Amino acid sequence: MLVYGSYLRETEDIPSSAVHTAFWTTVASLLAAFVTIPSAFAFGQDPQAGPPLLFITIPYIFKTMTGGYIFGALFFLAVVFAAISSAINLMEVPVEAIMDRFNMSRIKASVLVAVLGFLVGIPLDINLNLFGKFADLVTIYIVPFGAVLASIVFFWVYGVERARAQVNKGAVKPLGPWWGYLAKYVFTGVALFILVMGIVMGGI
């Protein structure tokens, strides 16, 4: 988000974009859950299977339904596009860092990051158990820690009012002082709660 933010025009309506992103991401997640979980129950599969739910349970469901091969192909084509768009997002950060630190061209930095990512991904690809543990490490510990760190840096160190001023630059409906309270206390508190509970419970 930080790297993408550096490319935004100052006239970009960030609050509106954030609302649309949160809304449509939630809708997509709920639709996926409403299809996947009932299907897993209907076919006697484990709805808490984690990564195997996508790579084992879902293919089994498509295999047993009429026209499943067609829907399965479309489903995994959508998964591929989702993975590519996410990979571009995730790769941009190390690519940008390498370009800045080592004065390297975008093509060379992209190839270097892609090769390193491919090598790291090989053991995760051949061992689904290891992939599950890696996914848990990222989602339970690293991502929530990143959220806590970002909230402290932007809302407490940089200053929540300065952050709000940056967010409101191109906003049609600027965020009021209430946003500062939510960002500084509620968001930071919730992010910290999720991190701690994730560590205590092994994920929530």
N, C-alpha and C positions, 0 to 999 in steps of 0.2 A: 504493500500500500504506500509506503514511503517513496519507493522508486517511482511508482506510477504517479504519485502525487507531484513529483518534481517535473513531470511532463505536462501537467494540466495547465490550461490557460487560466489566467486570473479571473476570467469571466465565467468559469465553470460553476454551476450551482451544486456545490458539494452536499448541502443538506438534502436536497431533492434526490440526488444520485444515491446517497446513502439509504434513504427511505426505500427507494425502488429496489436497490440491491438486497436489502434485508427482507423486503416483502416477497420478491420473486424467488429468492433462495429458499425461504421458508416454505413457500407454496410447492416448489420442486421437491424439497425434502419430504414434505407430508405426502405428496402424491406417490413418491417412491415407496414410502413406508406403508401406505394404504394398499399398494399392489403387492409388495414383497412379503410383508408379515402374514397377511391372511393366506396368501398362496403357500407359504411355508407350512402353515398349520393344515391347510387343506390337503397337502400332499404328504403329511406326516414327517416334515423336515424340521430341523432345529432352528427356530427363529433367532437364536442367540449365537449362531455359529461364527460370527465375525467375518473375516475375509472369505472363509469357505462359503459363506452365504451367497456371495457374488459369483465365485468361480466353480462351485460344486452344486449348491442347492438350486440356484436360478437356472443353470443349464438343464438340470434334472426336470424342473418344472416345465420348461419350454419343450423338452423332449417328449413329455407325456400329454401335451395339449395339442389340439387340432391346429395346424398351421404354425406349430411351435418353431420350426426351423426358420420361417420367414420372420416371425416376431423376435426370435432369438438373435438373428443376424442384425435386425434393426436396433435391438436393444444394445448389443455389444458395439455396434457402430457408434451409437450415442455415447457409450462409455469411452470409446477411443477419443472422440472429439472432446469430451469432458476432461480426459486425461491430458490431451495435448494443450488445451487452454490453461489447465492448472500448471502444467510443466513450464509453459512460457512465463507464467506469473512467478513461479518459484525460481526459475533459472535466471530471471532478470536481475535478481539481487546479487548473486555471486558474479554474474557476468559484468554487471555495472561496477562492482567492487574491484574486480581484476583489471578492468579497463582503466579505472581511476588510479589504482595502486601501481600497476606495472606499465602504464601507458601502452596498452595492447589494443589492437583493433577489435571491433565487435565480433568479426568472423572468427578470429583466433581465440578470443575469450569464450565465445559460444561453443566452439569445438572442444576446447579444453574442459569446460564444465560438463559438456555432454558426455565426453569420454570418461571422466571421473564418475559421473552419475551412473553411467552404464556399468562400470566396474563394480561400484558399490551395490548396484542393483542385482548383479548376477547371483550372489548367494541368497538374496531375498526372493529371487524368482524361482530358484530350485528348491527352496525350503519354505513352505507355506507357514510353518510354525514360527520360523525366524521372522518372516514377514509380519505375522501377527504381533510378535513381541516388539518389532521395530515400530509398527503402527501405533501400538499402545504407548511406547516411549514418547513418540512425537505428540500424539493427541492428549495424553494424560499429563505429561510433565512439561515438554518443551513449549508447546503452543500456549498453555495457560501462563507459564513463566514469562513468555514473551509479552503477553497481554499485560501482566502486572508490571513488567519492566517499562513497557511503553507508556502505561498510564502514569507511572511515577515520573518518568523523564518529561513527558509533555505537559501534564497537568500540575505537577508539583515543582519540578525544577525549571522548566521553560516558562511555566505560568499559564494557568487556565484561561485568563483573560486574553493573553496574547494568542493562545491557541484558538480561542473563539473568534478573534478578529481575523485570523487567517482563514478559518472555515467560512466566515460570513462574507468574504470578499466579493464573490459572484452570486450570492444567494438572493433569490427573489423575495423569500421570506426569511430574513436573518434570524438566527437563533438568539433567544434572550438570555438574561443572566441565569435563568433556571438551568440552562444547559451546563453551566460551569459547576453547579452543585451536583448534577447527575454525573458529570464526567469525573470530577475530583473525588467525590465520596462514594457514590453508588457504584459507578463502573469499577473503580479501583477496589472497592470492598467486595463486589461480586467476583471479580477476577481473582482476588486473593483467596476468597472462600472456595472457589472451584479448584484452584491449585492445591490448597491444603487438603480438601476433601478427596481430591483425586489421589494424592499421595497416601492418605490414611486408608481409603477404601479401594485403592487400585483402579480408580475410574468411577465416574458418576454419570 
